[in-house]
Amino acid sequence: MAKGSVVKLSLQETAETPSGKFMSLQTLTAFAADCRRRGERVVLCHGTYDLMHIGHIKHLQAARKLGDRLLVTLTADAFVNKGPDRPVFTEALRGESIAALDCVDGVAINAAETAIEVIEALRPHVYVKGSDYIRAQDDITGNIRREQAAVESVGGRIHFTQEATFSSSNLLNEHFSALDDGVRDFLHGFRQRHDTENLKLCLDRLAALDVLVLGDIIIDEYHYTRPLGQTGKGNVLAVQYGSQERFAGGAIAVANHVAGFARKVTLLGGLGGQASHEDFIRQHLRDNVQPRFFTNDSAHTLVKRRYIGDDAGKLFEVYFGGESLTSPEIEGDIRHWLGQHLERFDAVIVPDFGNGFITQGMVESLAGGARFLAVNTQVNSGNRGYHVITRYPRADFVSLNEPELRMAAGNRQGDIESIARDIAARLGATHLAVTRGTRGVLMQERAIDASHAIPALSGRVVDRIGAGDAFLSLAGLCLSAGIPADIAAFFGSIAGAMNVQTVCNREPVDPVQFQKYLTTLLK
C-alpha cells in the first residue's frame, strides 16, 4: 500500500472469521458470570486497538497470565475520538483481529465512551491497562481514575503491564493517514517549532479568561427527508418526510465552544417574545455560560429550517422570524449594559450573522469599549450585499471566509493576502484570518507582515455548518490570551476540523477530545 493511502476496511473484506469468540456484550457478560461461578479468575482489557501491533499482543499475553480467562472489550466506532478519520479499521475488523489471538477468550464491542459500564457488567477480578496509564494525572480524560474506582467497587483491582509500548496513532499517521502529503509536511514542520506539552500549556492559559459572546441567537432545524422525484404536474421536487432535529446555533454555539476552554462566559443576545425558545436555549447552554437576554415582545426568535436529502445534502431552507429584534429601547438598554460591563471582559467575541440584532450603535459601543474584540460578519441569503466587516470601525481579530473578505473589499480576483492586509489595516486589526474550506486557513499577522497558512485538518466532512464559528471561537480566545498567531490559527483549524465531522451544532467542541485530536495529529 502506498504511503498516505487510506483503505477503510470492514469485516466483509476478511476471508474468514475466528469462531465463537467475538460476541455481543450481553453474551460476553453471561460468559463472564459462568466463569466466576466455576471459580475462574476473569481478566478484562479495554481499548480501541485501531492497529494491532506487537505492543498490543505482548500486553494481552501479559494480562492473560493474571487469570484464567481474558476478556477484551473494544471502543465502538462512534466513540473513537483520536483524530482525522479514525478509526481506520471498523469495529468489526478490530474485534475479529483481537479474537484471532489464542490468549483471548472473548471479545465484545462497548458502545460507550468509557469502560465503566462494561466493568460493572463483567465484574472482572483484574482490569488491565498499559504502562502509559500508570500516571493517572497524565490521563486528560480522567477516565482511568473512574475505571479504577469501578473495578474496585465490584471487588477487583487494576493492574498495569510493563511491556514495551508502541503508538498506534504514530503508526497509523505514518502508513494509513487520511491526510495528504502537504498536510503531513505541514505537521512535521509544526512539530519542529512547537512542543506538544507547550501547546497544552497554551490551552491551559485560556481557562482564566472572562469572555463575552454577543451575537444573533439562532435555532437551527434539520428536517430529514427522502426525495421522491419531480411531481407529475409541475417542476416541483417531492420528498418523503422522515424526522427532525433541533440545534442551538448562532451565538449560542459560539458561547458553548468558548465555554469548553474558558471558565467564565457571558452570552448576550436578543429573543423574540412571540416564540422565544428560551427554555430550549437554556437547556442547551454549558453550565458555565451565563445568559443575558433582551426580549422584544413583538418579534420572533430566528429559526432556520433546512430540509435535508437522504445523502445529507441540503435541499432548501426556510427562515421563521428574523424581524429586527432590537427596538430603539432595547438598543439603549444593551448599550447601557455594555457601558457598565464591557471593560471587565478579557475578550469580546462577536459572531455577527447580520440578522438585525446588532445595530450600528451597538457596533460603536463594542469598537469603543472592548479590550479585545474578535468579529466575524457572516454573509447569508438574508443579508447578501448589505453586511460586511467594514461596518466595524475597529476590531483586534477578524475572521472571514474568502467570499466575505472579497465582498468587503469589492475585489473579486485580487491577491487574497494583499486584500487581507488592506482590510486588516483599515480596521486596525492585529490579525485577520481567511477560512478557505478545503484549502485551509490563512492567518495574517500585521505586526510582522506575515501570513500563516494552515491546511485543512480533516479528510472527512459531514456538515460544514458552524465550522467557521468553531474557528472564530478558538482562534479568538487564543489571540486574546497573547498566544502566537500560528498556534491560534492551528487551534482554530482543529476546532473547525472537529466541527465538520458532526451534524450542524449537535455538540460543541469538547476540550478533552480537542487535546486528543491535537496529540494524534502531532504524533
TAGI-V732355 format. One record per backbone hydrogen bond with DSSP energy under -0.5 kcal/mol. CO is the residue of the C=O (numbers start at 0). NH is the residue of the N-H. E is the energy in kcal/mol with one decimal. If there is no record, write none. Layout:
BEGIN
CO	NH	E
CO	NH	E
END
This chain:
BEGIN
1	4	-2.0
5	7	-0.5
6	8	-1.1
8	89	-1.6
9	12	-1.7
10	13	-2.1
18	20	-0.7
20	22	-0.7
20	106	-2.8
23	27	-2.5
24	28	-2.3
25	29	-1.8
26	30	-2.3
27	31	-2.5
28	32	-2.0
29	33	-2.1
30	34	-2.2
31	35	-2.2
32	36	-2.1
33	37	-1.5
34	39	-2.6
35	38	-1.6
40	67	-1.9
40	68	-2.2
41	124	-2.1
41	125	-1.7
42	70	-3.2
43	127	-2.9
44	72	-2.4
46	74	-2.0
52	55	-0.6
52	56	-1.9
53	57	-2.5
54	58	-2.0
55	59	-2.7
56	60	-2.5
57	61	-2.3
58	62	-2.1
59	63	-2.2
60	64	-1.0
62	65	-1.8
63	66	-1.4
68	42	-3.0
68	70	-0.6
69	104	-2.9
69	105	-1.1
70	44	-2.3
71	107	-1.8
72	46	-1.7
73	109	-3.6
75	78	-2.0
76	79	-1.6
78	80	-0.7
82	85	-1.4
87	8	-0.7
89	93	-2.7
90	94	-2.4
91	95	-2.1
92	96	-1.9
93	97	-1.9
94	98	-2.5
95	99	-1.2
97	100	-1.8
100	103	-1.3
105	71	-2.6
106	22	-2.9
107	73	-2.2
108	110	-0.7
109	75	-2.1
109	111	-1.7
114	118	-2.5
115	119	-2.2
116	120	-1.8
117	121	-3.2
118	122	-2.3
124	156	-1.5
125	43	-2.6
125	127	-0.5
126	158	-2.6
127	45	-0.6
128	160	-2.2
129	132	-1.8
130	133	-1.6
133	135	-1.3
134	137	-2.1
135	138	-1.5
137	139	-1.0
138	141	-1.0
141	145	-1.1
142	146	-3.0
143	147	-2.1
144	148	-2.2
145	149	-2.0
146	150	-2.4
147	151	-2.2
148	152	-1.7
149	153	-0.8
150	153	-0.6
150	155	-2.8
151	154	-1.4
156	126	-2.7
158	128	-2.5
158	160	-0.5
165	167	-0.7
166	170	-2.1
167	171	-3.1
168	172	-2.8
169	173	-1.7
170	174	-2.3
171	175	-2.7
179	183	-2.3
180	184	-2.5
181	185	-2.0
182	186	-2.7
183	187	-2.3
184	188	-2.1
185	189	-2.6
186	190	-2.5
187	191	-1.4
188	192	-1.2
189	193	-2.3
194	198	-2.0
195	199	-2.0
196	200	-1.7
197	201	-1.8
198	202	-1.8
199	203	-2.0
200	204	-1.3
201	205	-0.6
202	205	-1.3
203	206	-1.1
204	207	-0.7
205	208	-1.6
206	262	-1.9
208	210	-0.6
208	263	-1.1
209	345	-2.2
209	346	-1.3
210	265	-2.7
211	213	-0.5
211	348	-2.9
212	267	-2.9
215	217	-0.5
215	250	-3.2
216	301	-0.6
217	219	-0.6
217	248	-2.4
218	303	-2.8
219	246	-2.9
220	222	-0.5
220	305	-3.2
221	223	-0.6
221	244	-2.1
222	307	-3.0
223	241	-2.5
223	242	-1.0
225	239	-2.9
228	237	-3.0
230	233	-0.8
233	235	-1.9
235	230	-2.7
237	227	-3.3
237	228	-1.4
238	240	-0.6
239	225	-2.3
242	223	-2.7
244	221	-3.0
246	219	-2.2
246	248	-0.9
248	217	-1.0
248	251	-1.6
249	253	-1.6
250	254	-2.5
251	255	-2.2
252	256	-2.4
253	257	-2.7
254	258	-2.4
255	259	-0.7
256	259	-1.0
257	260	-2.0
257	261	-2.7
263	210	-2.4
264	289	-3.1
265	212	-3.1
265	267	-0.5
266	268	-0.5
266	291	-3.2
267	214	-1.7
268	293	-2.1
270	295	-2.6
274	300	-1.4
276	280	-2.3
277	281	-2.8
278	282	-2.2
279	283	-1.0
280	283	-0.8
281	284	-1.3
285	288	-1.8
287	264	-1.7
287	289	-0.6
288	290	-0.7
289	266	-2.2
291	268	-1.4
293	270	-2.2
294	296	-0.7
295	272	-3.1
295	298	-1.9
298	273	-2.7
298	274	-0.5
299	321	-1.0
301	218	-2.3
302	304	-0.6
302	319	-2.8
303	220	-3.0
303	305	-0.6
304	317	-2.9
305	222	-3.1
305	307	-0.5
306	314	-3.4
306	315	-0.8
307	224	-3.1
308	311	-1.8
312	308	-3.6
315	306	-2.8
317	304	-3.1
319	302	-2.5
324	326	-0.9
326	330	-3.0
327	331	-2.0
328	332	-2.0
329	333	-2.8
330	334	-2.7
331	335	-2.1
332	336	-2.4
333	337	-2.9
334	338	-2.3
335	339	-1.5
336	340	-2.1
337	341	-2.8
340	343	-1.5
341	344	-1.3
346	211	-2.4
347	349	-0.5
347	373	-2.9
348	213	-2.0
348	350	-0.6
349	351	-1.2
349	375	-2.2
350	215	-1.0
350	352	-0.9
351	377	-2.5
355	325	-0.6
356	358	-0.8
358	362	-2.1
359	363	-2.1
360	364	-1.9
361	365	-2.6
362	366	-2.9
363	367	-1.9
364	368	-1.6
365	369	-2.2
371	347	-2.7
371	373	-0.5
372	395	-2.0
372	396	-2.2
373	349	-3.2
374	398	-2.2
375	351	-2.7
375	377	-0.7
377	379	-0.5
379	382	-1.6
379	383	-1.3
382	385	-2.8
382	386	-0.7
387	390	-1.7
388	391	-2.2
390	392	-0.6
395	429	-1.1
395	430	-1.8
396	374	-2.6
397	432	-3.1
399	434	-2.5
400	404	-2.2
401	405	-2.7
402	406	-2.4
403	407	-1.9
404	408	-1.8
405	409	-1.3
405	410	-2.0
414	418	-2.2
415	419	-2.4
416	420	-2.3
417	421	-2.2
418	422	-2.5
419	423	-2.4
420	424	-2.3
421	425	-2.1
422	426	-1.8
423	427	-1.0
423	428	-2.3
426	394	-1.4
429	445	-2.1
430	397	-1.7
431	443	-3.5
432	399	-2.5
432	434	-0.5
433	441	-2.2
434	401	-1.3
435	438	-2.0
436	439	-2.0
437	455	-0.5
439	435	-3.2
440	442	-0.5
440	453	-3.0
441	433	-2.7
441	443	-0.6
442	451	-2.8
443	431	-1.8
443	445	-0.6
444	447	-0.6
444	449	-2.1
445	448	-0.8
449	444	-3.4
450	452	-0.6
451	442	-2.9
451	453	-0.6
453	440	-3.2
459	461	-0.5
463	466	-2.0
465	469	-2.0
466	470	-2.2
467	471	-2.6
468	472	-2.3
469	473	-2.0
470	474	-2.7
471	475	-2.2
472	476	-1.8
473	477	-2.4
474	478	-2.4
475	479	-2.0
476	480	-1.2
477	480	-0.6
477	482	-2.3
478	481	-1.4
483	487	-2.5
484	488	-2.6
485	489	-1.8
486	490	-3.1
487	491	-2.5
488	492	-2.1
489	493	-2.1
490	494	-2.3
491	495	-2.3
492	496	-2.6
493	497	-2.6
494	498	-2.1
495	499	-2.0
497	500	-0.9
498	501	-1.5
499	461	-3.6
499	462	-1.8
502	505	-2.1
509	513	-2.4
510	514	-2.0
511	515	-2.0
512	516	-2.5
513	517	-2.7
514	518	-2.7
515	519	-2.4
516	520	-2.3
517	521	-1.6
519	522	-1.1
END
